[in-house]
Amino acid sequence: MLFVNPCDFLCKVNNFRRARFWLHSCAFRPCSCALRRRNASIGRLYLFLSDMKNRTWVELSRENTLHNVQTLRGLVGDGRIICSAVKANAYGHGVKEMAPLILEGGADWLGVDSLAEALEIRANGVDAPVYIMGYIELDELETAVKEGFHFVVYNRETFDRLKEITERLGIPALTHLKLETGTNRQGVSDADLPQIIRNYRENVQMKLVGVSTHFANIEDTTDPSYAAGQQEEFNRMISVLKKGGLEPEYKHCANSAATILFPQTYYNFIRPGIANYGLWPSKETLLSARQMDRVVELKPVLSWKTKVAEVKDVPSGRTISYGCTYKTMRDSKIALILVGYCNGFSRELSSRGHFVLIGGRRAPILGRVMMNMTIVDVTDIPGVKPEDEVVLIGRQGDERISAEDVATAQGTINYEVTTQINPMIERRVV
């Protein structure tokens, strides 16, 4: 008999179909007060998942995914590894759905942030090489080694633990050394290199498969000089490693912006992220591409939709939603839509002049975005009725709302808009 802690369940299960399987595997037989309470919690969770599946959903374009990855392949050629980043639930798109599509499009490896994300990819039946780009806790390193994952290294404690693990197990650790060149995040400094070289030379099971760095300011500017200085430092540090007898198979530093703009950053391995999903890293990257005559077309993969729940008339002079922050200036018709900040539809969109699409027309948001619902103005949209489709991101008729439009309204970036979409919402490949 299987019992599930609902809190653990919410953290670990991000797909409705998988959730339904787990919940049907659980016991609902009321044998005791404690069991009844637990079963009631699981039952409420099941209802929550069912409601979320039916009320709001994400659609993922297979065609656009393949186009984007093939566009990246066209830029870098066939002789280089494309390691597509699918961290943070594939930038909010859904890693279970997106990982196979990205590989189908021509990517070679998948990049994730954590061991948990790497294990999830394996659990979903994907056997492509996986590179863990974020921190692996010391107690998780043995699992990473046993599973054959590639992973970043950059601190003494990790090296010390890996020495003990690899010597005991007699199997290699597939490491990628991160070099600090100016982002001042992950990475070893120039002063660390002599000890790093000794660490590798003293442990034959510590494999230096790759060496990498990460640009601090290549996508938020049209001036590439800082990034050029980082790449110069990267090359210099690689030379130091080579003089110490270390020659990694892979060298990599190219993110999406670098892949689009600067072929000199490719080496033999690139790590594109947001471009896989048809989103530009920034308006500066788009502007630079046009100025440099880099012909690149990216097609957004994600659409986000919900439904109308109610339509009602509200007289002029009445307030709308919590806090009475909006007052109708005319006799109005409003629609209640089934999305709120619990779904990732940000409260920052409240009273900002932002809108959704209903019937192919713009419906402005009125008052505050609530936890599970939002109110919009449909006075000028005829025929709106309950269960009509509502587009939050995507196209409807001749109108379109982009992730960038939402980001502008929220005062943030497109990365945050998509990654904040609740992972419990169903993703549908179309």
C-alpha positions as CSV (number, residue, x, y, z in Angstrom):
1,M,0.0,0.0,0.0
2,L,1.5,3.4,-1.1
3,F,1.0,6.6,0.8
4,V,2.0,10.0,-0.4
5,N,2.8,13.2,1.5
6,P,0.9,15.8,-0.6
7,C,3.6,18.4,0.0
8,D,6.3,16.0,-1.3
9,F,4.0,15.1,-4.1
10,L,3.6,18.6,-5.3
11,C,7.3,19.1,-5.3
12,K,8.1,16.0,-7.2
13,V,5.3,15.5,-9.7
14,N,4.9,18.1,-12.5
15,N,2.7,16.3,-15.0
16,F,-1.0,15.6,-14.7
17,R,-0.9,12.2,-16.3
18,R,1.9,11.1,-14.0
19,A,0.1,12.6,-11.1
20,R,-3.1,10.7,-11.9
21,F,-1.1,7.4,-12.0
22,W,0.4,8.1,-8.6
23,L,-2.9,9.0,-7.1
24,H,-4.7,6.0,-8.4
25,S,-1.8,3.9,-6.9
26,C,-2.5,5.4,-3.4
27,A,-4.9,3.9,-0.8
28,F,-8.2,5.7,-0.2
29,R,-9.6,3.0,2.2
30,P,-10.6,4.8,5.5
31,C,-9.0,2.5,8.1
32,S,-8.3,5.1,10.8
33,C,-8.7,8.8,11.5
34,A,-5.2,9.5,10.5
35,L,-5.6,7.5,7.3
36,R,-8.9,9.3,6.5
37,R,-7.2,12.6,6.9
38,R,-4.3,11.6,4.7
39,N,-6.7,10.2,2.1
40,A,-8.7,13.3,2.2
41,S,-5.6,15.4,1.5
42,I,-4.7,13.2,-1.4
43,G,-8.3,13.4,-2.7
44,R,-8.2,17.2,-2.5
45,L,-4.9,17.2,-4.4
46,Y,-6.4,15.0,-7.1
47,L,-9.3,17.5,-7.4
48,F,-6.8,20.4,-7.6
49,L,-4.9,18.7,-10.4
50,S,-8.1,17.9,-12.3
51,D,-9.2,21.5,-12.0
52,M,-5.8,22.9,-13.1
53,K,-5.8,20.5,-16.1
54,N,-9.2,21.6,-17.3
55,R,-9.0,25.3,-16.4
56,T,-5.7,26.4,-17.8
57,W,-3.1,24.7,-20.0
58,V,0.0,25.2,-22.1
59,E,0.3,24.3,-25.7
60,L,3.7,23.5,-27.2
61,S,4.4,23.7,-30.9
62,R,6.4,20.7,-32.2
63,E,6.9,22.3,-35.5
64,N,8.4,25.5,-34.0
65,T,10.6,23.5,-31.6
66,L,12.2,21.6,-34.5
67,H,12.6,24.8,-36.5
68,N,14.4,26.5,-33.6
69,V,16.9,23.7,-33.0
70,Q,17.5,23.2,-36.7
71,T,18.2,27.0,-37.0
72,L,20.8,26.7,-34.3
73,R,22.3,23.7,-36.0
74,G,22.5,25.7,-39.2
75,L,24.4,28.4,-37.4
76,V,27.0,26.1,-35.8
77,G,27.4,23.3,-38.4
78,D,27.4,19.6,-38.0
79,G,30.8,19.2,-36.3
80,R,29.8,20.7,-32.9
81,I,27.9,19.5,-29.9
82,I,24.6,21.3,-29.2
83,C,23.8,21.0,-25.5
84,S,20.4,22.5,-25.2
85,A,19.4,23.8,-21.8
86,V,16.2,22.3,-20.4
87,K,16.8,23.5,-16.8
88,A,13.9,25.0,-14.7
89,N,11.3,22.7,-16.3
90,A,12.6,23.6,-19.8
91,Y,12.3,27.3,-19.1
92,G,8.8,26.7,-17.9
93,H,7.7,24.9,-21.1
94,G,7.7,21.4,-19.5
95,V,10.9,19.2,-19.6
96,K,9.0,15.9,-20.1
97,E,7.5,17.2,-23.3
98,M,10.4,19.4,-24.5
99,A,13.4,17.2,-24.0
100,P,12.4,14.6,-26.7
101,L,11.3,17.4,-29.1
102,I,14.6,19.2,-28.7
103,L,16.6,16.0,-29.3
104,E,14.4,15.3,-32.3
105,G,15.3,18.7,-33.7
106,G,19.0,17.8,-33.6
107,A,20.4,18.6,-30.2
108,D,23.1,16.2,-29.0
109,W,23.1,16.7,-25.2
110,L,20.7,18.2,-22.6
111,G,21.8,20.7,-19.9
112,V,20.1,20.9,-16.5
113,D,20.7,22.8,-13.3
114,S,20.6,20.0,-10.7
115,L,20.9,16.2,-10.1
116,A,17.2,16.1,-9.5
117,E,16.5,17.5,-13.0
118,A,19.0,15.0,-14.5
119,L,17.3,12.1,-12.8
120,E,13.9,13.3,-14.0
121,I,15.1,13.2,-17.6
122,R,16.4,9.7,-17.2
123,A,13.1,8.7,-15.5
124,N,11.3,10.0,-18.6
125,G,13.2,7.6,-20.7
126,V,15.7,10.0,-22.3
127,D,19.1,8.5,-22.7
128,A,21.0,11.4,-24.3
129,P,24.1,12.7,-22.5
130,V,23.1,15.1,-19.6
131,Y,25.3,17.9,-18.4
132,I,24.5,19.3,-14.9
133,M,25.4,23.0,-14.9
134,G,24.5,23.9,-11.4
135,Y,25.7,22.9,-7.9
136,I,25.6,19.3,-6.9
137,E,25.5,18.8,-3.1
138,L,28.4,16.8,-1.7
139,D,26.1,13.9,-0.7
140,E,24.7,13.7,-4.2
141,L,28.0,13.5,-6.0
142,E,28.2,9.7,-5.8
143,T,24.9,9.3,-7.6
144,A,26.0,11.7,-10.3
145,V,29.1,9.6,-10.8
146,K,27.3,6.3,-10.8
147,E,24.7,7.6,-13.3
148,G,27.4,8.7,-15.7
149,F,26.2,12.4,-15.8
150,H,28.6,15.1,-16.9
151,F,28.8,17.9,-14.4
152,V,30.5,21.2,-13.6
153,V,33.2,21.4,-10.9
154,Y,34.7,24.5,-9.4
155,N,35.4,24.2,-5.6
156,R,37.8,22.4,-3.4
157,E,35.2,20.5,-1.4
158,T,33.8,18.9,-4.5
159,F,37.2,17.8,-5.7
160,D,38.0,16.3,-2.3
161,R,34.7,14.3,-2.2
162,L,35.1,13.2,-5.8
163,K,38.6,11.9,-5.0
164,E,37.2,9.6,-2.3
165,I,34.2,8.5,-4.4
166,T,36.1,7.7,-7.6
167,E,38.9,5.8,-5.8
168,R,36.4,3.8,-3.9
169,L,34.1,3.0,-6.8
170,G,36.8,2.7,-9.5
171,I,34.6,4.6,-12.0
172,P,35.3,7.9,-13.6
173,A,33.8,11.3,-12.8
174,L,32.9,13.1,-16.0
175,T,33.8,16.7,-15.0
176,H,33.6,20.1,-16.8
177,L,35.8,22.7,-15.1
178,K,34.3,26.1,-14.8
179,L,36.7,29.0,-15.3
180,E,36.1,32.4,-13.7
181,T,36.5,35.0,-16.4
182,G,34.4,37.9,-15.2
183,T,30.9,36.8,-14.2
184,N,32.1,36.2,-10.6
185,R,29.6,33.4,-10.0
186,Q,30.7,29.8,-10.5
187,G,34.3,29.2,-11.5
188,V,37.9,28.7,-10.4
189,S,40.3,31.7,-10.6
190,D,43.7,31.9,-12.2
191,A,45.3,31.5,-8.8
192,D,43.5,28.2,-8.3
193,L,44.8,26.5,-11.5
194,P,48.1,25.0,-10.1
195,Q,46.1,23.1,-7.4
196,I,43.4,22.1,-9.9
197,I,46.0,20.7,-12.2
198,R,47.5,18.7,-9.4
199,N,44.0,17.4,-8.4
200,Y,43.5,16.0,-11.9
201,R,47.0,14.6,-12.3
202,E,46.8,12.8,-9.0
203,N,43.4,11.1,-9.7
204,V,43.1,9.2,-13.0
205,Q,39.4,8.7,-12.4
206,M,38.8,12.4,-12.4
207,K,38.2,13.0,-16.1
208,L,38.5,16.6,-17.4
209,V,35.9,16.2,-20.2
210,G,35.2,19.8,-20.7
211,V,36.2,23.3,-19.7
212,S,33.7,26.2,-19.7
213,T,32.9,29.8,-18.7
214,H,29.8,31.9,-18.8
215,F,29.4,35.4,-20.3
216,A,28.2,38.2,-17.9
217,N,27.1,40.7,-20.5
218,I,26.7,39.4,-24.0
219,E,22.9,39.6,-24.3
220,D,22.0,42.8,-22.5
221,T,24.1,45.1,-24.6
222,T,25.1,45.9,-28.2
223,D,28.7,46.4,-27.1
224,P,30.5,43.0,-27.0
225,S,33.8,44.3,-25.5
226,Y,33.3,42.9,-22.0
227,A,32.4,39.5,-23.5
228,A,35.4,39.6,-25.8
229,G,37.6,40.3,-22.7
230,Q,36.1,37.2,-21.0
231,Q,36.8,35.0,-24.0
232,E,40.4,36.3,-24.1
233,E,40.8,35.3,-20.4
234,F,39.1,31.9,-21.1
235,N,41.6,31.2,-23.8
236,R,44.5,32.2,-21.6
237,M,43.4,29.9,-18.8
238,I,42.9,27.0,-21.2
239,S,46.6,27.6,-22.2
240,V,47.6,27.3,-18.6
241,L,45.8,24.0,-18.2
242,K,47.4,22.7,-21.4
243,K,50.9,23.6,-20.1
244,G,50.0,21.6,-17.0
245,G,49.2,18.6,-19.2
246,L,45.4,18.9,-19.2
247,E,43.6,19.0,-22.6
248,P,39.8,18.7,-22.3
249,E,37.8,17.2,-25.2
250,Y,35.2,20.0,-25.1
251,K,35.5,23.8,-24.7
252,H,32.3,25.8,-24.3
253,C,31.0,29.2,-23.5
254,A,28.3,30.0,-26.1
255,N,24.8,30.7,-24.8
256,S,21.9,31.7,-27.0
257,A,23.1,35.2,-27.6
258,A,26.7,34.1,-28.4
259,T,25.4,31.3,-30.7
260,I,23.3,33.8,-32.7
261,L,25.9,36.6,-32.8
262,F,29.5,35.4,-32.4
263,P,30.8,32.3,-34.2
264,Q,34.2,32.8,-32.5
265,T,32.6,31.6,-29.3
266,Y,31.5,28.2,-30.6
267,Y,34.6,26.1,-30.1
268,N,33.3,22.5,-30.4
269,F,30.3,22.7,-28.0
270,I,27.5,25.2,-27.5
271,R,25.0,25.6,-24.7
272,P,21.9,27.5,-26.1
273,G,19.0,28.0,-23.8
274,I,16.1,30.3,-24.5
275,A,16.6,30.2,-28.3
276,N,15.5,26.6,-28.3
277,Y,12.1,27.9,-27.2
278,G,11.8,30.5,-30.0
279,L,12.5,33.4,-27.6
280,W,15.2,36.1,-28.1
281,P,17.6,36.5,-25.2
282,S,16.9,40.3,-25.2
283,K,15.9,43.1,-27.5
284,E,19.6,44.1,-27.7
285,T,20.5,40.6,-29.1
286,L,17.8,41.0,-31.7
287,L,19.0,44.5,-32.6
288,S,22.6,43.3,-32.8
289,A,21.7,40.4,-35.1
290,R,20.0,42.9,-37.5
291,Q,23.0,45.3,-37.4
292,M,25.3,42.4,-38.1
293,D,23.1,40.9,-40.9
294,R,22.7,37.7,-38.9
295,V,19.6,36.2,-40.5
296,V,18.0,34.2,-37.7
297,E,14.3,33.4,-37.3
298,L,13.0,32.1,-34.0
299,K,9.5,30.8,-33.6
300,P,7.8,30.9,-30.1
301,V,7.0,27.4,-28.9
302,L,4.6,28.2,-26.0
303,S,1.0,29.3,-25.9
304,W,-0.8,29.6,-22.6
305,K,-4.6,29.5,-22.5
306,T,-7.5,29.4,-20.1
307,K,-11.3,29.7,-20.1
308,V,-14.1,32.2,-19.3
309,A,-16.1,31.2,-16.2
310,E,-18.6,34.0,-16.0
311,V,-19.9,37.0,-17.9
312,K,-21.8,39.8,-16.1
313,D,-22.9,43.4,-16.4
314,V,-21.5,46.0,-14.0
315,P,-22.9,49.5,-13.9
316,S,-20.7,52.6,-14.1
317,G,-19.0,53.7,-10.9
318,R,-18.6,50.2,-9.4
319,T,-15.3,48.8,-8.1
320,I,-13.7,45.6,-9.4
321,S,-11.7,43.0,-7.5
322,Y,-9.8,43.2,-4.2
323,G,-8.8,46.5,-2.8
324,C,-11.3,48.4,-5.0
325,T,-8.4,49.6,-7.1
326,Y,-10.4,49.9,-10.3
327,K,-13.7,51.7,-10.8
328,T,-15.8,51.3,-14.0
329,M,-16.1,54.5,-16.0
330,R,-19.1,53.3,-18.0
331,D,-21.7,50.5,-17.9
332,S,-19.5,47.5,-18.5
333,K,-19.5,43.8,-19.3
334,I,-16.9,41.9,-17.5
335,A,-15.6,38.3,-17.8
336,L,-14.1,36.2,-15.0
337,I,-11.3,34.0,-16.3
338,L,-9.8,30.9,-14.7
339,V,-6.2,31.9,-14.0
340,G,-4.5,33.7,-11.2
341,Y,-1.2,34.1,-9.5
342,C,-1.2,30.5,-8.2
343,N,-0.9,29.5,-11.8
344,G,2.0,31.9,-12.5
345,F,-0.1,34.7,-13.9
346,S,1.6,37.4,-12.0
347,R,-0.1,39.8,-9.7
348,E,2.2,42.4,-11.2
349,L,-0.2,42.5,-14.2
350,S,-2.9,44.1,-12.0
351,S,-4.1,47.5,-13.3
352,R,-1.1,47.8,-15.7
353,G,-3.0,48.2,-18.9
354,H,-2.2,44.6,-19.9
355,F,-4.7,42.4,-21.6
356,V,-5.7,38.9,-22.7
357,L,-7.3,37.7,-25.9
358,I,-10.9,36.6,-26.2
359,G,-12.6,36.2,-29.5
360,G,-9.5,37.4,-31.3
361,R,-9.7,40.8,-29.5
362,R,-8.0,42.5,-26.6
363,A,-9.7,42.3,-23.2
364,P,-8.0,44.6,-20.6
365,I,-7.3,43.3,-17.1
366,L,-9.4,45.1,-14.5
367,G,-8.3,45.5,-10.9
368,R,-6.1,43.0,-9.1
369,V,-5.1,39.6,-10.4
370,M,-6.4,37.1,-7.7
371,M,-5.1,33.7,-6.6
372,N,-7.2,31.6,-8.9
373,M,-9.0,34.1,-11.2
374,T,-8.8,37.4,-13.0
375,I,-11.4,39.9,-14.3
376,V,-11.2,41.4,-17.7
377,D,-13.3,43.9,-19.7
378,V,-15.3,42.4,-22.6
379,T,-17.6,45.4,-23.1
380,D,-16.4,45.8,-26.7
381,I,-16.2,42.1,-27.5
382,P,-19.6,40.8,-28.6
383,G,-20.9,37.3,-27.8
384,V,-18.5,36.3,-25.0
385,K,-19.8,33.4,-23.0
386,P,-18.7,30.9,-20.3
387,E,-16.0,28.4,-21.4
388,D,-14.8,30.6,-24.3
389,E,-11.1,30.2,-24.9
390,V,-8.8,32.9,-23.5
391,V,-5.2,33.4,-24.7
392,L,-2.7,34.6,-22.1
393,I,0.4,34.1,-24.3
394,G,0.1,33.3,-28.0
395,R,-2.1,34.1,-31.0
396,Q,-5.8,34.3,-31.4
397,G,-7.2,35.6,-34.8
398,D,-5.1,38.5,-35.9
399,E,-3.9,39.4,-32.4
400,R,-0.9,38.1,-30.5
401,I,0.5,38.4,-27.0
402,S,4.2,37.5,-26.7
403,A,6.1,36.5,-23.6
404,E,8.0,39.8,-24.1
405,D,4.7,41.7,-24.0
406,V,3.9,40.1,-20.6
407,A,7.4,40.7,-19.4
408,T,7.2,44.4,-20.3
409,A,3.9,44.7,-18.3
410,Q,5.5,42.9,-15.3
411,G,8.7,44.9,-15.5
412,T,10.8,41.7,-16.0
413,I,12.2,39.5,-18.7
414,N,10.7,36.8,-20.9
415,Y,12.7,34.1,-19.1
416,E,10.9,34.8,-15.9
417,V,7.5,35.0,-17.6
418,T,7.7,31.4,-18.9
419,T,9.6,29.8,-16.0
420,Q,7.0,31.1,-13.5
421,I,4.2,29.2,-15.1
422,N,3.1,26.6,-12.6
423,P,4.7,23.2,-13.4
424,M,1.5,21.5,-12.4
425,I,-0.4,22.9,-15.4
426,E,-0.7,20.4,-18.2
427,R,1.5,20.8,-21.2
428,R,0.1,19.7,-24.6
429,V,2.3,19.1,-27.6
430,V,0.4,20.3,-30.7
